[in-house]
Amino acid sequence: MHSSRIFFSERNHARVVSTTLAGHVESILEALELEYPAPLIMIAGGAGNFAGQYAALLTHLGTESIVPAAVEAGAVIIDGGSHVGIMQVMGQALLRHGQRRPLLGVAPTGLVTYPGRPSSALTEELVSLDPHHSHFVLVEGNKWGCETEMMYALGRAIAREKGALTLLANGGSIALDEALTTVRHGWPLLVIEGSGRLADDVVRLWRDQAAQIADERLREVVRRGRIVPFHIGASATALKQLILQLLGSEES
């Protein structure tokens, strides 16, 4: 395990820990200097394949709902950390809101780049880390999804007896693995209906009580999951209150 800082600019830097999948979770959190236990908002969803209206609506919900709820609840937010898709949306939301809540990105070391990154022999295209995240954990590996186990191990350690949920927007196969892990942890799966792809499939199949679902992972999510749908065009205030309710942090 190695800890350091990433300097995106003179005034903008993030703590980073590089580790293997066998890394000791408590040691990683200590190196990150995160305060925990704390409520947890896990973000799962697309690294691409949505733009325009969807991106604008998600950014609005991030700025007016997700980040304010995290601030009020004292929650840590975890996502994939890259400067694309829903992870970029979360970084922008945190920046626009002007609040500095912990936003932890977890990604494979071999697939991301950032200022000061050590040289690598890998030839495939690297994805930039989002400059508005406050913390990163980089997991040894060069395949998307290899970080999921560590991401949820960190989430469990952070949340402990506190409230936790996963918010799913858009998404594909890796997000489905994350949704399945959420279900197996017994956490609510807050699904942004209208964001496309996996999120819309989950809500549709859950509402229809579909008898035949070919994908075993999707079948378990739909049938066993605590699915909480929320339409992308609905009130940002309503989403904030729903998140606080699911975290057990709503005002009395």
Phi and psi in degrees as a GROMACS rama.xvg file:
@    title "Ramachandran Plot"
@    xaxis  label "Phi"
@    yaxis  label "Psi"
@TYPE xy
-135.598  133.393  HIS-2
-118.107  146.08  SER-3
-162.188  -163.53  SER-4
-127.55  148.363  ARG-5
-106.009  125.335  ILE-6
-102.733  102.189  PHE-7
-76.5811  -30.4811  PHE-8
-157.877  -179.675  SER-9
-60.045  -36.2004  GLU-10
-105.315  -2.00834  ARG-11
-123.712  108.305  ASN-12
-141.051  162.034  HIS-13
-137.446  147.575  ALA-14
-77.6716  142.733  ARG-15
-139.039  137.727  VAL-16
-122.038  127.992  VAL-17
-101.831  133.02  SER-18
-151.395  169.143  THR-19
-95.2666  172.041  THR-20
-62.5746  -23.9131  LEU-21
-85.4058  3.55939  ALA-22
-58.9471  144.887  GLY-23
-76.7789  117.857  HIS-24
-60.039  -45.6742  VAL-25
-62.3701  -37.5582  GLU-26
-67.2884  -37.5377  SER-27
-63.458  -46.4646  ILE-28
-65.5434  -35.9377  LEU-29
-63.8303  -42.1682  GLU-30
-66.408  -32.3983  ALA-31
-74.4874  -18.2383  LEU-32
60.5923  40.1582  GLU-33
-86.7213  139.679  LEU-34
-85.6681  124.481  GLU-35
-155.941  161.455  TYR-36
-69.1569  153.433  PRO-37
-154.867  153.015  ALA-38
-55.8502  153.51  PRO-39
-128.922  132.297  LEU-40
-117.037  110.384  ILE-41
-94.233  132.343  MET-42
-107.272  122.035  ILE-43
-122.895  141.097  ALA-44
159.603  -168.699  GLY-45
-67.468  139.698  GLY-46
-92.4055  4.7844  ALA-47
-176.668  -162.923  GLY-48
64.6598  17.7679  ASN-49
-145.209  144.332  PHE-50
-159.923  -175.747  ALA-51
58.6517  -123.421  GLY-52
-59.9186  -44.6337  GLN-53
-60.9365  -45.9407  TYR-54
-62.3723  -41.19  ALA-55
-64.5384  -42.9227  ALA-56
-65.6692  -41.8752  LEU-57
-66.1277  -38.943  LEU-58
-63.4703  -39.9859  THR-59
-61.7276  -45.9958  HIS-60
-66.1226  -36.3189  LEU-61
-62.6076  -44.8557  GLY-62
-72.3659  -41.0461  THR-63
-98.0979  -12.1016  GLU-64
-124.951  -60.6112  SER-65
-68.5923  -52.0743  ILE-66
-65.3791  -45.9699  VAL-67
-58.8301  -37.7727  PRO-68
-64.8777  -40.734  ALA-69
-63.1473  -40.767  ALA-70
-63.9425  -47.1296  VAL-71
-65.8318  -38.132  GLU-72
-84.3892  -12.1563  ALA-73
70.3479  34.3775  GLY-74
-89.1267  153.923  ALA-75
-95.5732  138.865  VAL-76
-107.73  132.925  ILE-77
-122.875  135.046  ILE-78
-147.625  -164.771  ASP-79
-82.0756  -8.66619  GLY-80
80.0765  -7.46573  GLY-81
-88.5697  164.664  SER-82
-91.0852  47.825  HIS-83
-144.863  158.698  VAL-84
54.422  -141.766  GLY-85
-65.5093  -26.2815  ILE-86
-69.4194  -40.5139  MET-87
-64.918  -39.8463  GLN-88
-57.1001  -44.2201  VAL-89
-66.733  -39.4704  MET-90
-62.0493  -43.8133  GLY-91
-64.6824  -38.8344  GLN-92
-63.3265  -42.8338  ALA-93
-63.8899  -40.8526  LEU-94
-63.9341  -46.6111  LEU-95
-67.705  -35.04  ARG-96
-71.6311  -26.4451  HIS-97
80.1211  10.4813  GLY-98
-106.267  142.929  GLN-99
-104.577  74.1446  ARG-100
-87.5476  152.725  ARG-101
-61.3196  121.007  PRO-102
-121.182  102.977  LEU-103
-100.532  121.331  LEU-104
-101.259  133.234  GLY-105
-120.124  122.492  VAL-106
-147.835  160.354  ALA-107
-72.8438  131.991  PRO-108
-56.1272  -40.7024  THR-109
-77.205  -2.07636  GLY-110
-118.547  2.28116  LEU-111
-125.261  156.653  VAL-112
-131.395  158.703  THR-113
-166.169  162.344  TYR-114
-57.2912  127.998  PRO-115
84.0534  8.81925  GLY-116
-63.2996  134.018  ARG-117
-59.6368  147.548  PRO-118
-62.8681  151.46  SER-119
-137.693  149.721  SER-120
-83.5658  -8.00206  ALA-121
-64.8479  137.486  LEU-122
-102.173  -16.3052  THR-123
-70.9724  157.88  GLU-124
-63.9026  134.322  GLU-125
-98.0613  152.002  LEU-126
-105.221  135.375  VAL-127
-71.9149  141.938  SER-128
-72.103  149.408  LEU-129
-75.2457  129.416  ASP-130
-74.4623  -5.86231  PRO-131
-104.577  6.82983  HIS-132
-80.9141  148.274  HIS-133
-92.3794  -24.8092  SER-134
-143.622  151.882  HIS-135
-138.654  145.431  PHE-136
-121.507  120.148  VAL-137
-104.647  118.686  LEU-138
-99.1093  131.667  VAL-139
-55.27  127.095  GLU-140
151.946  163.241  GLY-141
-134.611  33.3894  ASN-142
-134.618  127.495  LYS-143
-60.599  133.091  TRP-144
105.027  -18.7521  GLY-145
-66.7743  -17.7257  CYS-146
-87.6341  -9.62383  GLU-147
-60.2472  -43.5509  THR-148
-58.9529  -45.6555  GLU-149
-67.1141  -39.4499  MET-150
-56.1061  -46.2525  MET-151
-79.1706  -27.0093  TYR-152
-64.6379  -41.6081  ALA-153
-63.8386  -42.6694  LEU-154
-60.5147  -44.313  GLY-155
-61.5419  -42.495  ARG-156
-67.0735  -37.4639  ALA-157
-68.3853  -46.8027  ILE-158
-74.3584  -44.3246  ALA-159
46.5989  -117.228  ARG-160
-86.4263  -0.779152  GLU-161
-79.067  170.281  LYS-162
-71.678  149.9  GLY-163
-147.809  147.495  ALA-164
-151.378  160.447  LEU-165
-114.792  130.837  THR-166
-102.202  121.814  LEU-167
-107.858  123.052  LEU-168
-130.27  123.019  ALA-169
61.9386  -137.201  ASN-170
102.528  159.619  GLY-171
-134.365  -140.033  GLY-172
-65.2459  -42.0957  SER-173
-67.4353  -41.0852  ILE-174
-62.2394  -31.9222  ALA-175
-65.9936  -40.6243  LEU-176
-60.7069  -39.8488  ASP-177
-67.771  -39.7996  GLU-178
-63.5441  -40.5683  ALA-179
-64.2408  -42.0988  LEU-180
-61.8166  -40.2058  THR-181
-57.4004  -48.0518  THR-182
-60.9997  -42.6516  VAL-183
-69.6529  -22.5943  ARG-184
-82.3265  -12.1552  HIS-185
80.3812  16.4452  GLY-186
-85.4592  150.415  TRP-187
-63.9811  145.372  PRO-188
-111.799  102.083  LEU-189
-87.4813  110.24  LEU-190
-106.475  123.701  VAL-191
-83.7006  96.4381  ILE-192
-68.7259  136.151  GLU-193
96.8546  -4.48857  GLY-194
-86.955  -7.07219  SER-195
99.3234  168.414  GLY-196
48.5718  -125.174  ARG-197
-58.1042  -43.7741  LEU-198
-57.0639  -45.4816  ALA-199
-69.512  -35.9828  ASP-200
-62.5149  -43.9959  ASP-201
-61.1273  -47.5011  VAL-202
-64.9385  -44.0321  VAL-203
-61.5365  -48.8102  ARG-204
-66.8686  -35.8639  LEU-205
-66.748  -43.3882  TRP-206
-67.784  -39.1911  ARG-207
-78.455  -9.06346  ASP-208
48.6098  50.3297  GLN-209
-57.1832  131.884  ALA-210
-79.753  -32.9772  ALA-211
-115.886  113.223  GLN-212
-130.104  112.253  ILE-213
-65.5342  -43.2713  ALA-214
-75.1146  120.506  ASP-215
-61.5047  -37.8338  GLU-216
-65.1027  -47.4961  ARG-217
-63.5592  -38.8318  LEU-218
-61.171  -43.3959  ARG-219
-66.8233  -39.7529  GLU-220
-60.5855  -48.3476  VAL-221
-68.696  -40.1634  VAL-222
-85.8962  -30.9359  ARG-223
-106.944  -16.9563  ARG-224
-75.0668  151.19  GLY-225
-87.9978  82.6752  ARG-226
-81.9165  128.078  ILE-227
-125.545  99.3962  VAL-228
-80.7328  146.983  PRO-229
-145.458  124.474  PHE-230
-75.0701  138.909  HIS-231
-60.5136  -25.9263  ILE-232
-94.1568  2.53698  GLY-233
-78.9253  178.357  ALA-234
-63.8652  132.496  SER-235
-64.4615  -36.329  ALA-236
-62.9618  -39.972  THR-237
-64.1352  -38.7947  ALA-238
-66.5442  -41.7462  LEU-239
-58.2448  -47.2417  LYS-240
-65.7155  -35.529  GLN-241
-65.1005  -43.166  LEU-242
-60.9644  -46.0894  ILE-243
-61.4562  -39.4115  LEU-244
-63.3534  -45.6916  GLN-245
-66.5085  -29.9166  LEU-246
-83.1216  -7.83818  LEU-247
74.7752  26.3129  GLY-248
-119.581  13.0949  SER-249
-68.6117  151.536  GLU-250
-69.9395  141.693  GLU-251
